[in-house]
Amino acid sequence: MSNGESKEETSAQHKCMRCSATSQSRALISVEFKGQSQWICAACLPYFIHGG
Ligand SMILES: [Zn+2]
């Protein structure tokens, strides 16, 4: 287990896996896809759910 989790990490910028929107402009939702953690924005979530 790591013990440095209180460190601030400003470099991590999550992006929507479909349209590359960041959390600056859209709400991002964390998903697990093909065994990896990904992010999807609120606008793309319907497409993701329906497999588009
Ligand atoms: Zn998106």
mmCIF file of the protein (N, C-alpha, C, O) and its ligand, coordinates in Angstrom:
data_MODEL
# 
_entry.id   MODEL 
# 
loop_
_entity.id 
_entity.type 
_entity.pdbx_number_of_molecules 
1 polymer     1 
2 non-polymer 1 
# 
_entity_poly.entity_id                      1 
_entity_poly.type                           'polypeptide(L)' 
_entity_poly.nstd_linkage                   no 
_entity_poly.nstd_monomer                   no 
_entity_poly.pdbx_seq_one_letter_code       MSNGESKEETSAQHKCMRCSATSQSRALISVEFKGQSQWICAACLPYFIHGG 
_entity_poly.pdbx_seq_one_letter_code_can   MSNGESKEETSAQHKCMRCSATSQSRALISVEFKGQSQWICAACLPYFIHGG 
_entity_poly.pdbx_strand_id                 A 
# 
loop_
_entity_poly_seq.entity_id 
_entity_poly_seq.num 
_entity_poly_seq.mon_id 
_entity_poly_seq.hetero 
1 1  MET n 
1 2  SER n 
1 3  ASN n 
1 4  GLY n 
1 5  GLU n 
1 6  SER n 
1 7  LYS n 
1 8  GLU n 
1 9  GLU n 
1 10 THR n 
1 11 SER n 
1 12 ALA n 
1 13 GLN n 
1 14 HIS n 
1 15 LYS n 
1 16 CYS n 
1 17 MET n 
1 18 ARG n 
1 19 CYS n 
1 20 SER n 
1 21 ALA n 
1 22 THR n 
1 23 SER n 
1 24 GLN n 
1 25 SER n 
1 26 ARG n 
1 27 ALA n 
1 28 LEU n 
1 29 ILE n 
1 30 SER n 
1 31 VAL n 
1 32 GLU n 
1 33 PHE n 
1 34 LYS n 
1 35 GLY n 
1 36 GLN n 
1 37 SER n 
1 38 GLN n 
1 39 TRP n 
1 40 ILE n 
1 41 CYS n 
1 42 ALA n 
1 43 ALA n 
1 44 CYS n 
1 45 LEU n 
1 46 PRO n 
1 47 TYR n 
1 48 PHE n 
1 49 ILE n 
1 50 HIS n 
1 51 GLY n 
1 52 GLY n 
# 
loop_
_struct_asym.id 
_struct_asym.entity_id 
A 1 
B 2 
# 
loop_
_chem_comp.id 
_chem_comp.type 
_chem_comp.mon_nstd_flag 
ALA 'L-peptide linking' y 
ARG 'L-peptide linking' y 
ASN 'L-peptide linking' y 
CYS 'L-peptide linking' y 
GLN 'L-peptide linking' y 
GLU 'L-peptide linking' y 
GLY 'peptide linking'   y 
HIS 'L-peptide linking' y 
ILE 'L-peptide linking' y 
LEU 'L-peptide linking' y 
LYS 'L-peptide linking' y 
MET 'L-peptide linking' y 
PHE 'L-peptide linking' y 
PRO 'L-peptide linking' y 
SER 'L-peptide linking' y 
THR 'L-peptide linking' y 
TRP 'L-peptide linking' y 
TYR 'L-peptide linking' y 
VAL 'L-peptide linking' y 
ZN  non-polymer         . 
# 
_pdbx_entity_nonpoly.entity_id   2 
_pdbx_entity_nonpoly.name        ? 
_pdbx_entity_nonpoly.comp_id     ZN 
# 
_pdbx_nonpoly_scheme.asym_id         B 
_pdbx_nonpoly_scheme.entity_id       2 
_pdbx_nonpoly_scheme.mon_id          ZN 
_pdbx_nonpoly_scheme.ndb_seq_num     1 
_pdbx_nonpoly_scheme.pdb_seq_num     101 
_pdbx_nonpoly_scheme.auth_seq_num    101 
_pdbx_nonpoly_scheme.pdb_mon_id      ZN 
_pdbx_nonpoly_scheme.auth_mon_id     ZN 
_pdbx_nonpoly_scheme.pdb_strand_id   A 
_pdbx_nonpoly_scheme.pdb_ins_code    . 
# 
loop_
_atom_site.group_PDB 
_atom_site.id 
_atom_site.type_symbol 
_atom_site.label_atom_id 
_atom_site.label_alt_id 
_atom_site.label_comp_id 
_atom_site.label_asym_id 
_atom_site.label_entity_id 
_atom_site.label_seq_id 
_atom_site.pdbx_PDB_ins_code 
_atom_site.Cartn_x 
_atom_site.Cartn_y 
_atom_site.Cartn_z 
_atom_site.occupancy 
_atom_site.B_iso_or_equiv 
_atom_site.pdbx_formal_charge 
_atom_site.auth_seq_id 
_atom_site.auth_comp_id 
_atom_site.auth_asym_id 
_atom_site.auth_atom_id 
_atom_site.pdbx_PDB_model_num 
ATOM   1   N  N  . MET A 1 1  ? 0.840   -1.202 0.000   1.00 0.00 ? 1   MET A N  1 
ATOM   2   C  CA . MET A 1 1  ? 0.000   0.000  0.000   1.00 0.00 ? 1   MET A CA 1 
ATOM   3   C  C  . MET A 1 1  ? 0.870   1.245  0.000   1.00 0.00 ? 1   MET A C  1 
ATOM   4   O  O  . MET A 1 1  ? 1.908   1.272  0.662   1.00 0.00 ? 1   MET A O  1 
ATOM   5   N  N  . SER A 1 2  ? 0.467   2.271  -0.728  1.00 0.00 ? 2   SER A N  1 
ATOM   6   C  CA . SER A 1 2  ? 1.200   3.518  -0.736  1.00 0.00 ? 2   SER A CA 1 
ATOM   7   C  C  . SER A 1 2  ? 0.789   4.365  0.461   1.00 0.00 ? 2   SER A C  1 
ATOM   8   O  O  . SER A 1 2  ? -0.313  4.227  0.993   1.00 0.00 ? 2   SER A O  1 
ATOM   9   N  N  . ASN A 1 3  ? 1.690   5.237  0.867   1.00 0.00 ? 3   ASN A N  1 
ATOM   10  C  CA . ASN A 1 3  ? 1.401   6.054  2.037   1.00 0.00 ? 3   ASN A CA 1 
ATOM   11  C  C  . ASN A 1 3  ? 1.441   7.551  1.730   1.00 0.00 ? 3   ASN A C  1 
ATOM   12  O  O  . ASN A 1 3  ? 1.333   8.363  2.650   1.00 0.00 ? 3   ASN A O  1 
ATOM   13  N  N  . GLY A 1 4  ? 1.590   7.931  0.482   1.00 0.00 ? 4   GLY A N  1 
ATOM   14  C  CA . GLY A 1 4  ? 1.706   9.343  0.155   1.00 0.00 ? 4   GLY A CA 1 
ATOM   15  C  C  . GLY A 1 4  ? 0.463   9.882  -0.525  1.00 0.00 ? 4   GLY A C  1 
ATOM   16  O  O  . GLY A 1 4  ? 0.567   10.709 -1.431  1.00 0.00 ? 4   GLY A O  1 
ATOM   17  N  N  . GLU A 1 5  ? -0.693  9.438  -0.115  1.00 0.00 ? 5   GLU A N  1 
ATOM   18  C  CA . GLU A 1 5  ? -1.903  9.781  -0.857  1.00 0.00 ? 5   GLU A CA 1 
ATOM   19  C  C  . GLU A 1 5  ? -2.441  11.179 -0.540  1.00 0.00 ? 5   GLU A C  1 
ATOM   20  O  O  . GLU A 1 5  ? -3.417  11.615 -1.151  1.00 0.00 ? 5   GLU A O  1 
ATOM   21  N  N  . SER A 1 6  ? -1.824  11.877 0.398   1.00 0.00 ? 6   SER A N  1 
ATOM   22  C  CA . SER A 1 6  ? -2.295  13.229 0.703   1.00 0.00 ? 6   SER A CA 1 
ATOM   23  C  C  . SER A 1 6  ? -1.605  14.275 -0.182  1.00 0.00 ? 6   SER A C  1 
ATOM   24  O  O  . SER A 1 6  ? -1.915  15.464 -0.111  1.00 0.00 ? 6   SER A O  1 
ATOM   25  N  N  . LYS A 1 7  ? -0.680  13.820 -1.003  1.00 0.00 ? 7   LYS A N  1 
ATOM   26  C  CA . LYS A 1 7  ? 0.004   14.731 -1.918  1.00 0.00 ? 7   LYS A CA 1 
ATOM   27  C  C  . LYS A 1 7  ? -0.958  15.302 -2.962  1.00 0.00 ? 7   LYS A C  1 
ATOM   28  O  O  . LYS A 1 7  ? -1.839  14.606 -3.466  1.00 0.00 ? 7   LYS A O  1 
ATOM   29  N  N  . GLU A 1 8  ? -0.769  16.567 -3.266  1.00 0.00 ? 8   GLU A N  1 
ATOM   30  C  CA . GLU A 1 8  ? -1.567  17.172 -4.323  1.00 0.00 ? 8   GLU A CA 1 
ATOM   31  C  C  . GLU A 1 8  ? -0.993  16.790 -5.676  1.00 0.00 ? 8   GLU A C  1 
ATOM   32  O  O  . GLU A 1 8  ? 0.216   16.860 -5.900  1.00 0.00 ? 8   GLU A O  1 
ATOM   33  N  N  . GLU A 1 9  ? -1.874  16.389 -6.565  1.00 0.00 ? 9   GLU A N  1 
ATOM   34  C  CA . GLU A 1 9  ? -1.439  16.067 -7.913  1.00 0.00 ? 9   GLU A CA 1 
ATOM   35  C  C  . GLU A 1 9  ? -2.231  16.905 -8.897  1.00 0.00 ? 9   GLU A C  1 
ATOM   36  O  O  . GLU A 1 9  ? -3.375  16.591 -9.224  1.00 0.00 ? 9   GLU A O  1 
ATOM   37  N  N  . THR A 1 10 ? -1.615  17.960 -9.357  1.00 0.00 ? 10  THR A N  1 
ATOM   38  C  CA . THR A 1 10 ? -2.310  18.867 -10.272 1.00 0.00 ? 10  THR A CA 1 
ATOM   39  C  C  . THR A 1 10 ? -2.061  18.496 -11.725 1.00 0.00 ? 10  THR A C  1 
ATOM   40  O  O  . THR A 1 10 ? -2.712  19.033 -12.622 1.00 0.00 ? 10  THR A O  1 
ATOM   41  N  N  . SER A 1 11 ? -1.133  17.589 -11.966 1.00 0.00 ? 11  SER A N  1 
ATOM   42  C  CA . SER A 1 11 ? -0.774  17.254 -13.335 1.00 0.00 ? 11  SER A CA 1 
ATOM   43  C  C  . SER A 1 11 ? -1.787  16.302 -13.980 1.00 0.00 ? 11  SER A C  1 
ATOM   44  O  O  . SER A 1 11 ? -1.900  16.242 -15.204 1.00 0.00 ? 11  SER A O  1 
ATOM   45  N  N  . ALA A 1 12 ? -2.508  15.576 -13.160 1.00 0.00 ? 12  ALA A N  1 
ATOM   46  C  CA . ALA A 1 12 ? -3.447  14.595 -13.698 1.00 0.00 ? 12  ALA A CA 1 
ATOM   47  C  C  . ALA A 1 12 ? -4.670  15.301 -14.270 1.00 0.00 ? 12  ALA A C  1 
ATOM   48  O  O  . ALA A 1 12 ? -5.447  15.911 -13.534 1.00 0.00 ? 12  ALA A O  1 
ATOM   49  N  N  . GLN A 1 13 ? -4.830  15.217 -15.554 1.00 0.00 ? 13  GLN A N  1 
ATOM   50  C  CA . GLN A 1 13 ? -5.982  15.827 -16.216 1.00 0.00 ? 13  GLN A CA 1 
ATOM   51  C  C  . GLN A 1 13 ? -6.747  14.726 -16.930 1.00 0.00 ? 13  GLN A C  1 
ATOM   52  O  O  . GLN A 1 13 ? -6.319  14.233 -17.974 1.00 0.00 ? 13  GLN A O  1 
ATOM   53  N  N  . HIS A 1 14 ? -7.874  14.350 -16.364 1.00 0.00 ? 14  HIS A N  1 
ATOM   54  C  CA . HIS A 1 14 ? -8.653  13.292 -16.988 1.00 0.00 ? 14  HIS A CA 1 
ATOM   55  C  C  . HIS A 1 14 ? -9.402  13.820 -18.209 1.00 0.00 ? 14  HIS A C  1 
ATOM   56  O  O  . HIS A 1 14 ? -9.837  14.970 -18.251 1.00 0.00 ? 14  HIS A O  1 
ATOM   57  N  N  . LYS A 1 15 ? -9.534  12.954 -19.182 1.00 0.00 ? 15  LYS A N  1 
ATOM   58  C  CA . LYS A 1 15 ? -10.235 13.322 -20.413 1.00 0.00 ? 15  LYS A CA 1 
ATOM   59  C  C  . LYS A 1 15 ? -11.269 12.266 -20.769 1.00 0.00 ? 15  LYS A C  1 
ATOM   60  O  O  . LYS A 1 15 ? -11.103 11.080 -20.483 1.00 0.00 ? 15  LYS A O  1 
ATOM   61  N  N  . CYS A 1 16 ? -12.333 12.729 -21.397 1.00 0.00 ? 16  CYS A N  1 
ATOM   62  C  CA . CYS A 1 16 ? -13.345 11.809 -21.890 1.00 0.00 ? 16  CYS A CA 1 
ATOM   63  C  C  . CYS A 1 16 ? -12.728 10.892 -22.943 1.00 0.00 ? 16  CYS A C  1 
ATOM   64  O  O  . CYS A 1 16 ? -12.047 11.359 -23.855 1.00 0.00 ? 16  CYS A O  1 
ATOM   65  N  N  . MET A 1 17 ? -12.966 9.591  -22.814 1.00 0.00 ? 17  MET A N  1 
ATOM   66  C  CA . MET A 1 17 ? -12.375 8.620  -23.740 1.00 0.00 ? 17  MET A CA 1 
ATOM   67  C  C  . MET A 1 17 ? -12.973 8.743  -25.146 1.00 0.00 ? 17  MET A C  1 
ATOM   68  O  O  . MET A 1 17 ? -12.417 8.192  -26.096 1.00 0.00 ? 17  MET A O  1 
ATOM   69  N  N  . ARG A 1 18 ? -14.070 9.441  -25.290 1.00 0.00 ? 18  ARG A N  1 
ATOM   70  C  CA . ARG A 1 18 ? -14.726 9.529  -26.597 1.00 0.00 ? 18  ARG A CA 1 
ATOM   71  C  C  . ARG A 1 18 ? -14.463 10.867 -27.286 1.00 0.00 ? 18  ARG A C  1 
ATOM   72  O  O  . ARG A 1 18 ? -14.129 10.909 -28.470 1.00 0.00 ? 18  ARG A O  1 
ATOM   73  N  N  . CYS A 1 19 ? -14.616 11.958 -26.535 1.00 0.00 ? 19  CYS A N  1 
ATOM   74  C  CA . CYS A 1 19 ? -14.486 13.271 -27.172 1.00 0.00 ? 19  CYS A CA 1 
ATOM   75  C  C  . CYS A 1 19 ? -13.342 14.097 -26.583 1.00 0.00 ? 19  CYS A C  1 
ATOM   76  O  O  . CYS A 1 19 ? -13.109 15.226 -27.014 1.00 0.00 ? 19  CYS A O  1 
ATOM   77  N  N  . SER A 1 20 ? -12.644 13.553 -25.622 1.00 0.00 ? 20  SER A N  1 
ATOM   78  C  CA . SER A 1 20 ? -11.490 14.203 -24.997 1.00 0.00 ? 20  SER A CA 1 
ATOM   79  C  C  . SER A 1 20 ? -11.835 15.478 -24.220 1.00 0.00 ? 20  SER A C  1 
ATOM   80  O  O  . SER A 1 20 ? -10.947 16.277 -23.923 1.00 0.00 ? 20  SER A O  1 
ATOM   81  N  N  . ALA A 1 21 ? -13.081 15.670 -23.897 1.00 0.00 ? 21  ALA A N  1 
ATOM   82  C  CA . ALA A 1 21 ? -13.454 16.791 -23.032 1.00 0.00 ? 21  ALA A CA 1 
ATOM   83  C  C  . ALA A 1 21 ? -12.851 16.570 -21.645 1.00 0.00 ? 21  ALA A C  1 
ATOM   84  O  O  . ALA A 1 21 ? -12.728 15.440 -21.173 1.00 0.00 ? 21  ALA A O  1 
ATOM   85  N  N  . THR A 1 22 ? -12.483 17.671 -21.011 1.00 0.00 ? 22  THR A N  1 
ATOM   86  C  CA . THR A 1 22 ? -11.942 17.577 -19.655 1.00 0.00 ? 22  THR A CA 1 
ATOM   87  C  C  . THR A 1 22 ? -13.011 17.981 -18.643 1.00 0.00 ? 22  THR A C  1 
ATOM   88  O  O  . THR A 1 22 ? -14.086 18.462 -19.000 1.00 0.00 ? 22  THR A O  1 
ATOM   89  N  N  . SER A 1 23 ? -12.686 17.772 -17.388 1.00 0.00 ? 23  SER A N  1 
ATOM   90  C  CA . SER A 1 23 ? -13.636 18.127 -16.334 1.00 0.00 ? 23  SER A CA 1 
ATOM   91  C  C  . SER A 1 23 ? -13.789 19.635 -16.192 1.00 0.00 ? 23  SER A C  1 
ATOM   92  O  O  . SER A 1 23 ? -14.627 20.112 -15.427 1.00 0.00 ? 23  SER A O  1 
ATOM   93  N  N  . GLN A 1 24 ? -12.975 20.383 -16.936 1.00 0.00 ? 24  GLN A N  1 
ATOM   94  C  CA . GLN A 1 24 ? -13.131 21.838 -16.948 1.00 0.00 ? 24  GLN A CA 1 
ATOM   95  C  C  . GLN A 1 24 ? -14.420 22.241 -17.650 1.00 0.00 ? 24  GLN A C  1 
ATOM   96  O  O  . GLN A 1 24 ? -15.018 23.267 -17.326 1.00 0.00 ? 24  GLN A O  1 
ATOM   97  N  N  . SER A 1 25 ? -14.843 21.432 -18.608 1.00 0.00 ? 25  SER A N  1 
ATOM   98  C  CA . SER A 1 25 ? -16.005 21.810 -19.397 1.00 0.00 ? 25  SER A CA 1 
ATOM   99  C  C  . SER A 1 25 ? -17.205 20.880 -19.200 1.00 0.00 ? 25  SER A C  1 
ATOM   100 O  O  . SER A 1 25 ? -18.349 21.279 -19.420 1.00 0.00 ? 25  SER A O  1 
ATOM   101 N  N  . ARG A 1 26 ? -16.938 19.638 -18.784 1.00 0.00 ? 26  ARG A N  1 
ATOM   102 C  CA . ARG A 1 26 ? -18.034 18.679 -18.641 1.00 0.00 ? 26  ARG A CA 1 
ATOM   103 C  C  . ARG A 1 26 ? -17.825 17.857 -17.383 1.00 0.00 ? 26  ARG A C  1 
ATOM   104 O  O  . ARG A 1 26 ? -16.707 17.716 -16.888 1.00 0.00 ? 26  ARG A O  1 
ATOM   105 N  N  . ALA A 1 27 ? -18.910 17.326 -16.886 1.00 0.00 ? 27  ALA A N  1 
ATOM   106 C  CA . ALA A 1 27 ? -18.811 16.364 -15.787 1.00 0.00 ? 27  ALA A CA 1 
ATOM   107 C  C  . ALA A 1 27 ? -18.249 15.064 -16.336 1.00 0.00 ? 27  ALA A C  1 
ATOM   108 O  O  . ALA A 1 27 ? -18.750 14.531 -17.326 1.00 0.00 ? 27  ALA A O  1 
ATOM   109 N  N  . LEU A 1 28 ? -17.208 14.556 -15.694 1.00 0.00 ? 28  LEU A N  1 
ATOM   110 C  CA . LEU A 1 28 ? -16.607 13.299 -16.121 1.00 0.00 ? 28  LEU A CA 1 
ATOM   111 C  C  . LEU A 1 28 ? -16.980 12.196 -15.140 1.00 0.00 ? 28  LEU A C  1 
ATOM   112 O  O  . LEU A 1 28 ? -16.995 12.389 -13.924 1.00 0.00 ? 28  LEU A O  1 
ATOM   113 N  N  . ILE A 1 29 ? -17.275 11.049 -15.704 1.00 0.00 ? 29  ILE A N  1 
ATOM   114 C  CA . ILE A 1 29 ? -17.667 9.897  -14.907 1.00 0.00 ? 29  ILE A CA 1 
ATOM   115 C  C  . ILE A 1 29 ? -16.640 8.794  -15.116 1.00 0.00 ? 29  ILE A C  1 
ATOM   116 O  O  . ILE A 1 29 ? -16.293 8.463  -16.250 1.00 0.00 ? 29  ILE A O  1 
ATOM   117 N  N  . SER A 1 30 ? -16.163 8.237  -14.031 1.00 0.00 ? 30  SER A N  1 
ATOM   118 C  CA . SER A 1 30 ? -15.166 7.174  -14.113 1.00 0.00 ? 30  SER A CA 1 
ATOM   119 C  C  . SER A 1 30 ? -15.836 5.853  -14.463 1.00 0.00 ? 30  SER A C  1 
ATOM   120 O  O  . SER A 1 30 ? -16.839 5.472  -13.861 1.00 0.00 ? 30  SER A O  1 
ATOM   121 N  N  . VAL A 1 31 ? -15.271 5.165  -15.439 1.00 0.00 ? 31  VAL A N  1 
ATOM   122 C  CA . VAL A 1 31 ? -15.785 3.864  -15.831 1.00 0.00 ? 31  VAL A CA 1 
ATOM   123 C  C  . VAL A 1 31 ? -14.616 2.889  -15.964 1.00 0.00 ? 31  VAL A C  1 
ATOM   124 O  O  . VAL A 1 31 ? -13.467 3.306  -16.112 1.00 0.00 ? 31  VAL A O  1 
ATOM   125 N  N  . GLU A 1 32 ? -14.908 1.612  -15.911 1.00 0.00 ? 32  GLU A N  1 
ATOM   126 C  CA . GLU A 1 32 ? -13.888 0.624  -16.224 1.00 0.00 ? 32  GLU A CA 1 
ATOM   127 C  C  . GLU A 1 32 ? -14.270 -0.008 -17.546 1.00 0.00 ? 32  GLU A C  1 
ATOM   128 O  O  . GLU A 1 32 ? -15.374 -0.528 -17.706 1.00 0.00 ? 32  GLU A O  1 
ATOM   129 N  N  . PHE A 1 33 ? -13.346 0.041  -18.491 1.00 0.00 ? 33  PHE A N  1 
ATOM   130 C  CA . PHE A 1 33 ? -13.616 -0.429 -19.839 1.00 0.00 ? 33  PHE A CA 1 
ATOM   131 C  C  . PHE A 1 33 ? -12.428 -1.245 -20.312 1.00 0.00 ? 33  PHE A C  1 
ATOM   132 O  O  . PHE A 1 33 ? -11.291 -0.773 -20.274 1.00 0.00 ? 33  PHE A O  1 
ATOM   133 N  N  . LYS A 1 34 ? -12.680 -2.458 -20.756 1.00 0.00 ? 34  LYS A N  1 
ATOM   134 C  CA . LYS A 1 34 ? -11.626 -3.361 -21.205 1.00 0.00 ? 34  LYS A CA 1 
ATOM   135 C  C  . LYS A 1 34 ? -10.521 -3.504 -20.160 1.00 0.00 ? 34  LYS A C  1 
ATOM   136 O  O  . LYS A 1 34 ? -9.335  -3.571 -20.483 1.00 0.00 ? 34  LYS A O  1 
ATOM   137 N  N  . GLY A 1 35 ? -10.947 -3.548 -18.908 1.00 0.00 ? 35  GLY A N  1 
ATOM   138 C  CA . GLY A 1 35 ? -10.002 -3.783 -17.828 1.00 0.00 ? 35  GLY A CA 1 
ATOM   139 C  C  . GLY A 1 35 ? -9.206  -2.573 -17.397 1.00 0.00 ? 35  GLY A C  1 
ATOM   140 O  O  . GLY A 1 35 ? -8.315  -2.681 -16.555 1.00 0.00 ? 35  GLY A O  1 
ATOM   141 N  N  . GLN A 1 36 ? -9.522  -1.407 -17.971 1.00 0.00 ? 36  GLN A N  1 
ATOM   142 C  CA . GLN A 1 36 ? -8.794  -0.201 -17.613 1.00 0.00 ? 36  GLN A CA 1 
ATOM   143 C  C  . GLN A 1 36 ? -9.738  0.876  -17.127 1.00 0.00 ? 36  GLN A C  1 
ATOM   144 O  O  . GLN A 1 36 ? -10.891 0.945  -17.553 1.00 0.00 ? 36  GLN A O  1 
ATOM   145 N  N  . SER A 1 37 ? -9.241  1.723  -16.227 1.00 0.00 ? 37  SER A N  1 
ATOM   146 C  CA . SER A 1 37 ? -10.019 2.861  -15.774 1.00 0.00 ? 37  SER A CA 1 
ATOM   147 C  C  . SER A 1 37 ? -10.034 3.932  -16.851 1.00 0.00 ? 37  SER A C  1 
ATOM   148 O  O  . SER A 1 37 ? -8.981  4.371  -17.313 1.00 0.00 ? 37  SER A O  1 
ATOM   149 N  N  . GLN A 1 38 ? -11.206 4.345  -17.241 1.00 0.00 ? 38  GLN A N  1 
ATOM   150 C  CA . GLN A 1 38 ? -11.371 5.382  -18.258 1.00 0.00 ? 38  GLN A CA 1 
ATOM   151 C  C  . GLN A 1 38 ? -12.315 6.433  -17.718 1.00 0.00 ? 38  GLN A C  1 
ATOM   152 O  O  . GLN A 1 38 ? -12.917 6.247  -16.660 1.00 0.00 ? 38  GLN A O  1 
ATOM   153 N  N  . TRP A 1 39 ? -12.449 7.532  -18.433 1.00 0.00 ? 39  TRP A N  1 
ATOM   154 C  CA . TRP A 1 39 ? -13.378 8.591  -18.079 1.00 0.00 ? 39  TRP A CA 1 
ATOM   155 C  C  . TRP A 1 39 ? -14.270 8.871  -19.261 1.00 0.00 ? 39  TRP A C  1 
ATOM   156 O  O  . TRP A 1 39 ? -13.840 8.858  -20.415 1.00 0.00 ? 39  TRP A O  1 
ATOM   157 N  N  . ILE A 1 40 ? -15.541 9.129  -18.940 1.00 0.00 ? 40  ILE A N  1 
ATOM   158 C  CA . ILE A 1 40 ? -16.496 9.475  -19.997 1.00 0.00 ? 40  ILE A CA 1 
ATOM   159 C  C  . ILE A 1 40 ? -17.291 10.691 -19.523 1.00 0.00 ? 40  ILE A C  1 
ATOM   160 O  O  . ILE A 1 40 ? -17.664 10.780 -18.353 1.00 0.00 ? 40  ILE A O  1 
ATOM   161 N  N  . CYS A 1 41 ? -17.544 11.609 -20.425 1.00 0.00 ? 41  CYS A N  1 
ATOM   162 C  CA . CYS A 1 41 ? -18.261 12.818 -20.023 1.00 0.00 ? 41  CYS A CA 1 
ATOM   163 C  C  . CYS A 1 41 ? -19.765 12.581 -20.094 1.00 0.00 ? 41  CYS A C  1 
ATOM   164 O  O  . CYS A 1 41 ? -20.239 11.616 -20.693 1.00 0.00 ? 41  CYS A O  1 
ATOM   165 N  N  . ALA A 1 42 ? -20.492 13.487 -19.466 1.00 0.00 ? 42  ALA A N  1 
ATOM   166 C  CA . ALA A 1 42 ? -21.947 13.336 -19.375 1.00 0.00 ? 42  ALA A CA 1 
ATOM   167 C  C  . ALA A 1 42 ? -22.590 13.318 -20.758 1.00 0.00 ? 42  ALA A C  1 
ATOM   168 O  O  . ALA A 1 42 ? -23.584 12.623 -20.972 1.00 0.00 ? 42  ALA A O  1 
ATOM   169 N  N  . ALA A 1 43 ? -22.031 14.078 -21.698 1.00 0.00 ? 43  ALA A N  1 
ATOM   170 C  CA . ALA A 1 43 ? -22.594 14.143 -23.043 1.00 0.00 ? 43  ALA A CA 1 
ATOM   171 C  C  . ALA A 1 43 ? -22.400 12.838 -23.810 1.00 0.00 ? 43  ALA A C  1 
ATOM   172 O  O  . ALA A 1 43 ? -23.224 12.483 -24.653 1.00 0.00 ? 43  ALA A O  1 
ATOM   173 N  N  . CYS A 1 44 ? -21.318 12.130 -23.521 1.00 0.00 ? 44  CYS A N  1 
ATOM   174 C  CA . CYS A 1 44 ? -20.998 10.905 -24.248 1.00 0.00 ? 44  CYS A CA 1 
ATOM   175 C  C  . CYS A 1 44 ? -21.547 9.654  -23.559 1.00 0.00 ? 44  CYS A C  1 
ATOM   176 O  O  . CYS A 1 44 ? -21.565 8.570  -24.141 1.00 0.00 ? 44  CYS A O  1 
ATOM   177 N  N  . LEU A 1 45 ? -21.984 9.819  -22.335 1.00 0.00 ? 45  LEU A N  1 
ATOM   178 C  CA . LEU A 1 45 ? -22.437 8.649  -21.574 1.00 0.00 ? 45  LEU A CA 1 
ATOM   179 C  C  . LEU A 1 45 ? -23.540 7.854  -22.285 1.00 0.00 ? 45  LEU A C  1 
ATOM   180 O  O  . LEU A 1 45 ? -23.477 6.625  -22.298 1.00 0.00 ? 45  LEU A O  1 
ATOM   181 N  N  . PRO A 1 46 ? -24.560 8.519  -22.883 1.00 0.00 ? 46  PRO A N  1 
ATOM   182 C  CA . PRO A 1 46 ? -25.584 7.769  -23.599 1.00 0.00 ? 46  PRO A CA 1 
ATOM   183 C  C  . PRO A 1 46 ? -25.030 6.931  -24.741 1.00 0.00 ? 46  PRO A C  1 
ATOM   184 O  O  . PRO A 1 46 ? -25.475 5.803  -24.955 1.00 0.00 ? 46  PRO A O  1 
ATOM   185 N  N  . TYR A 1 47 ? -24.059 7.472  -25.477 1.00 0.00 ? 47  TYR A N  1 
ATOM   186 C  CA . TYR A 1 47 ? -23.433 6.743  -26.575 1.00 0.00 ? 47  TYR A CA 1 
ATOM   187 C  C  . TYR A 1 47 ? -22.677 5.547  -26.047 1.00 0.00 ? 47  TYR A C  1 
ATOM   188 O  O  . TYR A 1 47 ? -22.692 4.464  -26.633 1.00 0.00 ? 47  TYR A O  1 
ATOM   189 N  N  . PHE A 1 48 ? -22.020 5.766  -24.938 1.00 0.00 ? 48  PHE A N  1 
ATOM   190 C  CA . PHE A 1 48 ? -21.254 4.683  -24.332 1.00 0.00 ? 48  PHE A CA 1 
ATOM   191 C  C  . PHE A 1 48 ? -22.165 3.548  -23.898 1.00 0.00 ? 48  PHE A C  1 
ATOM   192 O  O  . PHE A 1 48 ? -21.867 2.373  -24.112 1.00 0.00 ? 48  PHE A O  1 
ATOM   193 N  N  . ILE A 1 49 ? -23.291 3.922  -23.279 1.00 0.00 ? 49  ILE A N  1 
ATOM   194 C  CA . ILE A 1 49 ? -24.236 2.918  -22.782 1.00 0.00 ? 49  ILE A CA 1 
ATOM   195 C  C  . ILE A 1 49 ? -24.826 2.122  -23.940 1.00 0.00 ? 49  ILE A C  1 
ATOM   196 O  O  . ILE A 1 49 ? -25.004 0.907  -23.848 1.00 0.00 ? 49  ILE A O  1 
ATOM   197 N  N  . HIS A 1 50 ? -25.127 2.822  -25.028 1.00 0.00 ? 50  HIS A N  1 
ATOM   198 C  CA . HIS A 1 50 ? -25.777 2.155  -26.159 1.00 0.00 ? 50  HIS A CA 1 
ATOM   199 C  C  . HIS A 1 50 ? -24.773 1.594  -27.153 1.00 0.00 ? 50  HIS A C  1 
ATOM   200 O  O  . HIS A 1 50 ? -25.163 1.055  -28.188 1.00 0.00 ? 50  HIS A O  1 
ATOM   201 N  N  . GLY A 1 51 ? -23.505 1.712  -26.857 1.00 0.00 ? 51  GLY A N  1 
ATOM   202 C  CA . GLY A 1 51 ? -22.474 1.091  -27.674 1.00 0.00 ? 51  GLY A CA 1 
ATOM   203 C  C  . GLY A 1 51 ? -22.193 1.843  -28.964 1.00 0.00 ? 51  GLY A C  1 
ATOM   204 O  O  . GLY A 1 51 ? -21.635 1.274  -29.902 1.00 0.00 ? 51  GLY A O  1 
ATOM   205 N  N  . GLY A 1 52 ? -22.571 3.109  -29.023 1.00 0.00 ? 52  GLY A N  1 
ATOM   206 C  CA . GLY A 1 52 ? -22.360 3.887  -30.244 1.00 0.00 ? 52  GLY A CA 1 
ATOM   207 C  C  . GLY A 1 52 ? -20.961 4.471  -30.259 1.00 0.00 ? 52  GLY A C  1 
ATOM   208 O  O  . GLY A 1 52 ? -20.590 5.161  -31.209 1.00 0.00 ? 52  GLY A O  1 
HETATM 209 ZN ZN . ZN  B 2 .  ? -17.256 13.004 -24.146 1.00 0.00 2 101 ZN  A ZN 1 
# 
